[in-house]
Amino acid sequence: MTQASDPAVEPAAQELPLPQVTQDAVPYWEALKQEKLIFQRCTSCKSAIFPPRSDYCPYCNTYGQIEWEQSAGRGKVYSFSVVERPPTKAWNDRAPYNLGFIWLDEDWVIFSEIRGASKDLAIDARVSVGYETRGDFVLPIFNLDT
């Protein structure tokens, strides 16, 4: 016996998820709308900081020494996974798709979708940032360099 789907339990349109913006990350999301990838850097110890923190460096424990810096948007694949079975129906049209951690040339790491053929994806493969609009957001999506 099969059970009918309960519309109150399932998402209405099966849309891709949108980011949850924290107050610390507002400048990051605003910059992405202009297709600029930014991150924070501590002026005291020079460490790159991501995800954004309010005004605190987790590396040298200083306050008030954080500045925003624009990334060149280039880096390498640190780790990745090829998703064959999407977690929800919203991802079905993208499967298989690649997700991974990107180590940016400015020495910070971001988790993102990686566009390109899965067979060409490898640790240390070079990537460059691209952008995708989803609702009111612009998301960084990395592309394999050819």
Order of alpha helices (4+ residues) and beta strands (2+ residues): alpha-beta-beta-beta-beta-beta-beta-beta-beta
